[in-house]
Amino acid sequence: MTPATPSAGPATGDDSGFAARAERHRRELHIHCYRMLASYDEAEDAVQEALLRAWKARDTLTDDTGLRPWLYRIATNVCLDLLRRSSRRLTTVASFAEVPWLQPYPDGQLDEVAPVAEEPDAVVVDRETIELAFLAALQVLPPRQRAAFVARDVLGWPAGESAELLGTSVAAANSALQRARATMRVHVPARRSDWSAGETSAEERDLLDRFIAAHESGDAAAAIALSAQDLRVTMPPHPMCYDGRDAIAPLLAQAFGPELGGDWRLVATRANRMPTAASYLRRPGDTAHRAFKFDVLRIRDGAIAEITTFGPDLFPAFGLPLILPEGGALR
């Protein structure tokens, strides 16, 4: 879906100016909704609805300096409404297989938000709070606790503004925050580095390149050699979870080998600040390499510790074509 500026009512004079000012916050609002919902597609719908609600209520905003928190409050309420209508409830999450709505987020769009630490938008894409493990842990929190936690511990808002975001008292917001923090301590990995996605290192780039080479050549053994002994593979929205090199080796042999048929071409990219390979497959009898999947890699201690595989729906969001140009060169 291509985002559009809300167009309810005449867009002239101040109305046009309001639309432009609100639109400047679209990306950070989209990332906020993504954290709340863990779904890129649902975040698209949520931010569009939030901007439409803001447009309809634009006359109630008396002080334009308060536009950003006002938009966040609207976007948060949209997410809370969506979660209330949803039947999904998690009390624990042992793997991404339990979060079937989880989708990756393209780094190219994260980079659209202010990268400078002094700018308020920069915290929105802090590398430690956009990684898949952190997002999955957030989904365990009840919706209002999730909103309180994101406002205070991700966005860094003070208690008063967080309470206003939730439309509640400071005491109630603080209570929700404390409960959320206790839950997150249980569900995020004990070692901070296990869920912190830092700058891409030369080692990560090398591992990704070697993984791509192994995949394109159908060499499952080479891919396994790059992996940790406790390698985990999940494939949201499918419920399967595979643990350990011995269990995963046959899976990779099937995925890389001739069973699917055809010829693989992979493109290096980034999702959620993690090294990622976008795969294209040309099946027998076809003339083109078509978008097939993403493999998001978590690197730990110089080895691939986790592969999270997603379908091809978000290739356009990553700026990738659904059909690879002849010659297969995008890198």
C-alpha positions as CSV (number, residue, x, y, z in Angstrom):
1,M,0.0,0.0,0.0
2,T,1.4,3.4,-1.0
3,P,1.1,5.9,1.9
4,A,-1.0,9.0,1.2
5,T,-1.5,12.2,2.9
6,P,-4.9,12.3,4.6
7,S,-7.3,14.2,2.3
8,A,-10.5,14.6,4.2
9,G,-11.7,18.2,3.9
10,P,-10.3,21.0,1.7
11,A,-6.5,21.2,1.7
12,T,-6.0,24.9,1.3
13,G,-4.2,27.5,3.4
14,D,-3.5,26.4,6.9
15,D,-5.0,22.9,6.1
16,S,-2.2,22.3,3.5
17,G,0.4,23.5,6.1
18,F,-1.0,21.2,8.7
19,A,-0.8,18.2,6.4
20,A,2.8,19.0,5.5
21,R,3.8,19.3,9.2
22,A,2.1,16.1,10.2
23,E,3.6,14.3,7.2
24,R,7.1,15.0,8.4
25,H,6.4,12.7,11.4
26,R,5.1,9.8,9.3
27,R,8.2,7.6,9.4
28,E,8.7,7.9,13.2
29,L,5.0,7.3,13.8
30,H,5.2,4.3,11.5
31,I,8.1,2.9,13.5
32,H,6.2,3.6,16.8
33,C,3.2,1.6,15.4
34,Y,5.6,-1.1,14.3
35,R,6.9,-1.5,17.8
36,M,3.4,-1.7,19.2
37,L,2.2,-4.2,16.6
38,A,5.4,-6.0,15.4
39,S,3.9,-6.0,11.9
40,Y,5.1,-3.7,9.1
41,D,1.8,-4.0,7.2
42,E,-0.3,-3.4,10.3
43,A,1.8,-0.3,11.1
44,E,1.1,1.0,7.6
45,D,-2.6,0.8,8.3
46,A,-2.3,2.2,11.8
47,V,-0.2,5.3,10.8
48,Q,-2.6,6.0,7.9
49,E,-5.5,5.9,10.3
50,A,-3.7,8.0,12.8
51,L,-2.9,10.8,10.3
52,L,-6.5,10.7,9.1
53,R,-7.8,11.1,12.7
54,A,-5.3,13.9,13.2
55,W,-6.5,15.6,10.1
56,K,-10.1,15.4,11.2
57,A,-9.2,16.8,14.6
58,R,-6.7,19.4,13.4
59,D,-8.8,22.3,14.7
60,T,-8.5,21.0,18.3
61,L,-4.7,21.5,18.2
62,T,-4.2,24.9,19.6
63,D,-0.4,24.9,20.0
64,D,1.6,23.6,17.1
65,T,4.6,23.0,19.3
66,G,2.7,20.1,20.8
67,L,2.1,18.5,17.4
68,R,4.6,15.6,17.8
69,P,3.2,14.3,21.2
70,W,-0.3,14.9,20.0
71,L,0.3,12.7,16.9
72,Y,2.0,10.1,19.1
73,R,-1.1,10.0,21.3
74,I,-3.4,9.5,18.4
75,A,-1.2,6.8,16.9
76,T,-0.9,5.0,20.2
77,N,-4.7,5.0,20.6
78,V,-5.1,3.6,17.1
79,C,-2.7,0.8,18.0
80,L,-4.6,0.2,21.3
81,D,-7.8,0.0,19.3
82,L,-6.3,-2.5,16.9
83,L,-5.0,-4.7,19.7
84,R,-8.3,-4.6,21.5
85,R,-10.0,-5.9,18.4
86,S,-7.3,-8.6,17.9
87,S,-7.7,-12.0,19.4
88,R,-3.9,-12.6,19.7
89,R,-2.6,-12.9,23.3
90,L,0.9,-13.9,24.3
91,T,1.9,-14.7,27.9
92,T,5.4,-15.9,27.0
93,V,7.5,-16.1,23.9
94,A,10.2,-18.7,23.5
95,S,10.8,-18.2,19.8
96,F,9.6,-16.1,16.9
97,A,7.5,-19.1,15.8
98,E,5.0,-17.9,18.5
99,V,4.7,-14.4,16.9
100,P,3.2,-15.3,13.5
101,W,2.5,-11.6,12.8
102,L,6.1,-10.6,13.1
103,Q,7.6,-8.9,10.0
104,P,11.0,-7.4,9.3
105,Y,11.6,-3.6,9.0
106,P,13.9,-2.3,6.2
107,D,16.9,-0.4,7.4
108,G,16.6,2.0,4.5
109,Q,13.4,3.3,6.0
110,L,14.8,3.4,9.5
111,D,17.5,5.7,8.1
112,E,14.8,8.1,7.0
113,V,14.5,9.1,10.7
114,A,17.0,11.7,12.1
115,P,20.3,9.9,12.6
116,V,21.9,12.5,14.8
117,A,21.9,11.6,18.6
118,E,20.9,15.2,19.6
119,E,17.8,15.2,17.4
120,P,14.7,13.9,19.2
121,D,13.8,11.5,16.4
122,A,17.0,9.5,16.7
123,V,15.9,7.6,19.8
124,V,13.0,6.2,17.7
125,V,15.4,3.9,15.9
126,D,17.8,3.1,18.7
127,R,19.5,-0.1,17.6
128,E,18.8,-1.9,20.8
129,T,15.1,-1.5,20.5
130,I,14.4,-2.4,16.9
131,E,16.0,-5.8,17.0
132,L,13.6,-8.7,16.4
133,A,14.1,-10.3,19.9
134,F,13.2,-7.0,21.6
135,L,10.1,-6.6,19.4
136,A,8.9,-10.1,20.1
137,A,9.4,-9.6,23.9
138,L,7.2,-6.4,23.6
139,Q,4.4,-8.5,22.3
140,V,4.1,-10.3,25.6
141,L,3.1,-7.0,27.3
142,P,-0.6,-6.1,27.6
143,P,-1.3,-3.2,25.2
144,R,-1.3,-0.4,27.8
145,Q,1.8,-1.7,29.5
146,R,3.4,-1.9,26.1
147,A,2.5,1.7,25.4
148,A,3.8,2.9,28.7
149,F,7.1,1.0,28.3
150,V,7.7,2.3,24.8
151,A,6.9,5.9,25.8
152,R,9.2,5.8,28.9
153,D,12.0,3.3,28.1
154,V,12.2,3.6,24.3
155,L,11.2,7.1,23.5
156,G,12.5,8.5,26.8
157,W,9.4,10.6,27.6
158,P,9.0,11.9,31.1
159,A,6.3,10.5,33.4
160,G,3.8,13.4,32.8
161,E,4.0,13.1,29.0
162,S,3.7,9.4,29.1
163,A,0.6,9.6,31.3
164,E,-0.9,12.1,28.9
165,L,-0.1,9.7,26.0
166,L,-2.1,7.0,27.7
167,G,-4.8,9.4,28.9
168,T,-4.3,8.4,32.5
169,S,-2.7,9.6,35.8
170,V,1.0,9.6,36.4
171,A,0.5,7.1,39.2
172,A,-1.3,4.7,36.9
173,A,1.2,5.2,34.1
174,N,4.1,4.5,36.5
175,S,2.4,1.4,37.7
176,A,1.9,0.1,34.2
177,L,5.6,0.9,33.5
178,Q,6.9,-1.0,36.5
179,R,4.8,-4.1,35.6
180,A,6.1,-3.9,32.0
181,R,9.7,-3.6,33.1
182,A,9.4,-6.6,35.3
183,T,8.0,-8.6,32.4
184,M,10.6,-7.4,29.9
185,R,13.4,-8.4,32.3
186,V,12.1,-12.0,32.1
187,H,11.7,-12.1,28.4
188,V,14.6,-10.3,26.9
189,P,17.9,-12.2,26.8
190,A,20.0,-12.0,29.9
191,R,23.0,-10.7,28.0
192,R,22.3,-7.3,26.6
193,S,24.4,-8.1,23.5
194,D,22.0,-10.9,22.6
195,W,19.4,-8.3,21.6
196,S,21.5,-5.3,20.7
197,A,21.9,-4.7,17.0
198,G,25.0,-2.6,16.6
199,E,26.8,-1.1,13.6
200,T,27.5,-3.6,10.8
201,S,31.0,-4.9,11.4
202,A,33.4,-6.2,8.8
203,E,33.0,-9.7,10.4
204,E,29.2,-9.5,9.9
205,R,29.6,-8.4,6.3
206,D,32.0,-11.3,5.6
207,L,29.6,-13.8,7.3
208,L,26.7,-12.5,5.2
209,D,28.7,-12.7,2.0
210,R,29.8,-16.3,2.8
211,F,26.2,-17.3,3.6
212,I,25.1,-15.8,0.3
213,A,27.8,-17.7,-1.6
214,A,26.9,-20.9,0.1
215,H,23.2,-20.5,-0.6
216,E,23.8,-19.6,-4.3
217,S,26.1,-22.6,-4.8
218,G,23.7,-24.9,-2.9
219,D,26.4,-25.7,-0.4
220,A,24.4,-26.4,2.8
221,A,27.5,-27.8,4.6
222,A,29.3,-24.5,4.1
223,A,26.3,-22.6,5.5
224,I,26.3,-24.9,8.6
225,A,30.0,-24.4,9.0
226,L,29.3,-20.6,9.5
227,S,26.7,-21.3,12.2
228,A,26.8,-21.7,16.0
229,Q,26.2,-25.2,17.5
230,D,22.9,-23.9,19.0
231,L,21.7,-22.3,15.7
232,R,18.0,-21.6,15.6
233,V,15.8,-21.2,12.5
234,T,12.2,-19.9,12.5
235,M,9.9,-18.9,9.7
236,P,7.1,-16.6,10.8
237,P,4.2,-16.9,10.2
238,H,4.8,-20.7,10.2
239,P,4.9,-22.3,13.6
240,M,8.1,-24.3,13.1
241,C,11.1,-23.8,15.2
242,Y,14.4,-25.7,14.6
243,D,17.2,-25.8,17.2
244,G,20.7,-27.0,16.8
245,R,23.0,-27.6,13.8
246,D,22.2,-31.3,13.7
247,A,18.5,-30.7,13.4
248,I,18.9,-27.8,10.9
249,A,21.5,-29.3,8.5
250,P,18.8,-31.4,6.7
251,L,16.5,-28.4,6.5
252,L,19.3,-26.2,4.9
253,A,20.2,-29.1,2.5
254,Q,16.6,-29.1,1.4
255,A,16.3,-25.3,1.2
256,F,19.5,-24.8,-0.7
257,G,19.5,-28.0,-2.8
258,P,17.7,-29.2,-5.9
259,E,14.4,-30.1,-4.1
260,L,12.9,-26.7,-4.8
261,G,14.5,-26.8,-8.2
262,G,15.9,-23.9,-10.1
263,D,18.7,-21.3,-9.6
264,W,19.2,-19.0,-6.6
265,R,20.4,-15.4,-6.6
266,L,20.8,-13.5,-3.3
267,V,21.1,-9.8,-2.5
268,A,22.6,-8.4,0.7
269,T,20.4,-6.0,2.6
270,R,19.6,-5.0,6.2
271,A,16.5,-5.5,8.3
272,N,16.0,-4.3,11.9
273,R,19.7,-3.3,11.9
274,M,20.7,-6.9,11.2
275,P,22.5,-8.5,8.2
276,T,19.9,-9.9,5.8
277,A,19.9,-11.8,2.5
278,A,17.1,-11.4,0.0
279,S,16.6,-14.5,-2.1
280,Y,15.4,-14.8,-5.6
281,L,14.6,-18.2,-7.2
282,R,14.4,-19.1,-10.9
283,R,12.5,-22.3,-11.2
284,P,12.9,-24.8,-14.0
285,G,11.2,-23.6,-17.1
286,D,11.0,-20.0,-15.8
287,T,13.0,-17.2,-17.4
288,A,13.3,-14.9,-14.4
289,H,14.5,-14.9,-10.8
290,R,11.5,-14.1,-8.6
291,A,11.4,-12.8,-5.0
292,F,11.3,-15.8,-2.7
293,K,12.3,-14.9,0.9
294,F,14.4,-12.9,3.4
295,D,16.9,-14.5,5.8
296,V,17.6,-12.2,8.7
297,L,20.8,-13.3,10.5
298,R,21.7,-12.8,14.1
299,I,25.4,-12.9,14.5
300,R,27.0,-13.9,17.9
301,D,30.7,-14.5,18.6
302,G,31.6,-14.7,15.0
303,A,28.9,-17.2,14.0
304,I,25.3,-17.2,12.7
305,A,23.3,-17.8,15.9
306,E,19.8,-17.4,14.3
307,I,18.1,-17.3,10.9
308,T,14.7,-15.8,10.8
309,T,13.1,-16.4,7.4
310,F,10.3,-14.2,6.1
311,G,8.3,-14.4,2.8
312,P,8.7,-12.0,-0.1
313,D,5.8,-9.6,0.5
314,L,8.0,-6.8,1.7
315,F,10.5,-6.8,-1.1
316,P,9.1,-3.4,-2.4
317,A,9.4,-1.9,1.0
318,F,13.1,-2.8,1.0
319,G,13.5,-1.1,-2.4
320,L,14.0,-4.5,-4.1
321,P,12.3,-5.6,-7.3
322,L,10.0,-8.6,-7.3
323,I,11.8,-9.9,-10.4
324,L,15.6,-9.7,-10.5
325,P,17.0,-7.8,-13.5
326,E,18.6,-10.0,-16.1
327,G,22.2,-10.6,-14.9
328,G,21.1,-10.7,-11.3
329,A,23.2,-7.7,-10.2
330,L,21.8,-5.5,-7.5
331,R,24.6,-5.5,-5.0
